[in-house]
Amino acid sequence: MSIVYDRTKTVVRRHVAPGEAVPLHPETVAFAGHYDFDVDVLAAYRPQGKGRVERQVGIVRDHVLAGRAFSSIEEMNAAFAAWVPLRRAKVHGTHGEVIGHRAVRDHTALRPLPTTPYVVTQRHLRHVGKDCLVAFDANLYSVPARKVRARQLVEIRATKSQVTLHSTVANANGQTLLAAHPRAVGRGARIVDETHWDGLPTGVGRRVTTGDGLPSPRRGEPLVAQSGPLQALLSRAAAANVEVGRRPLSVYDELTGTRPFTTNAPTKEAR
């Protein structure tokens, strides 16, 4: 019904004073909820709480590894497998039962596992871009344009082989999944499902104007000759022939009533 954990970062979010409630890591809480058991965190500086578990390391080291040399991992595994029946035939020093018999009773008391295993994922929050792409780990992944809006916050759940994108609020059916993609290898990749772009503006029917009162033609329409001062400036050849007037700077001095810049420093003769 419960599993005892040490105060590791994967279980405890931060250390607290004695007597205060220990804040658990959200992933640990989800893991325990999936397999239906309680998390029991050891008190600080109390290794006796799980000393019998760590004792098994010393038993294997002393009875299987000490004084022997192995040429391969397969040879070491074979030596361990040959030693296990001998160990299970002994009487345990704490509970006074044959280890093999106690192991059968303990395994019978365990509850069955759920039908679906718990999937360990990386979870991050990201914003959706205007092009319905979400950046994660230096790569871009698409989400359906009809289900999201620009700058919307979505949750990324990433495994070693897959990236799924979820809405932070469930829909009417209680579902949050927006898209699923294979995880990109490397950096700079764009993993896009082109059906996700349905609903984005395509630019068809867009019209612009040159500023002379006549709109530019739509796509596919024939071009019509247009004239006007702005149209002439938009033409490189016409703009190169525009005559630019020139006037001396003294004209501006007369218009503004100012004089050219002079200095009041004494000359060499005056000194």
Secondary structure, 3 states (H helix, E strand, C coil): CEEEECCCCCCECCCCCCCCCCCECHHHHHHHHHHCCEEEECCCCCHHHHHHHHHHHHHHHHHHHCCCCCCCHHHHHHHHHHHHHHHHCCECCCCCCEHHHHHHHHHHHCCCCCCCCCCCCEEEEEECCCCCEEEECCEEEECCCCCCCCCCEEEEEECCCEEEEEECCCCCCCCCEEEEEECCCCCCCEECCHHHHCCCCCCCCCCCECCCCCECCCCCCCCCCCCCHHHHHHCHHHHHCCCCCCCCHHHHHHHHCCCCCCCCCCCCCCC
